[in-house]
Amino acid sequence: MRYLIVGNQTLAGDALRAAVLERARAGPASFHVVVPATPTRDHLMWSEGEASTVAQQRLADALGWMHDADVTATGDVGDPSPALAVADALLHEEFDEILVSTLPAGPSKWIRQDLPRRIARRTGIPVTHVVADVREPQGNLR
């Protein structure tokens, strides 16, 4: 099975780790992580370069824990729009499932945008919405 993961601030969270490891244990699996270069809401004035640098670090951290867990994974920094980042990834590969990793409903801009449901409708690929626990350390948050 081939899985696409789209996430940013939540890539180091336990909820996503559990979802990835569950799929990896179920049978042959490989993952591709797309990290939209989206500024976090706690910084009003981000440059494109700063957002890309933070996304690249989060991607490296996510690929690191996946490789440490013997999970086959690749990844890219994507378009600042998570919907466009997913669309771009689908131009190059086919996936059996998409995992959308978000913050909980209150702080999550992606949930307010109805991102998991929009991706499912636009792609026709099964989407699993993985919600991070706000008490979890989210890795390199700024």
C-alpha positions, 0 to 999 in steps of 0.5 A, a space after each residue: 500500500 502507498 500512503 500520502 501524508 499531508 501535515 505540518 505542525 503535527 508531524 511529530 505527534 503521537 497520533 500520526 506516529 500511531 497511524 503510520 505504524 499501524 499501517 506499516 505493521 499491516 503489510 507492505 507499506 510506503 509513505 510519502 510526506 508532503 509538508 505545505 510551506 504554510 506559515 503558522 498562525 502565531 507569526 503574522 509576517 512570514 517570508 516564503 523562505 522562512 515558511 519553507 525552511 520550517 517546513 523542510 525541518 519538519 519534513 526532516 524530523 518526520 522522515 527521521 522518526 519514520 526511518 528510525 522505525 524502519 518505515 519506508 518514507 520519502 517526502 517533499 515540501 509543498 505548495 503553501 496551500 495544503 490542497 494544492 500540495 496534495 494535488 501536486 503530489 498526485 500528479 507524480 504518484 498514485 496513493 491508496 490512502 491519504 492521511 491528513 494530520 491536523 491540530 484539533 478543531 479549535 486551533 486548526 485552520 485546516 479543519 476550518 477549511 474542511 480540508 480532509 473532506 475537500 481532499 476526499 471529494 476532489 481525489 476519490 481516494 480514502 482520507 483518514 483525518 488524524 488529529 493531534 493531541 494539543 498536549 503532545 509536543 509538536 516538534 519544532 513549533 515556532 
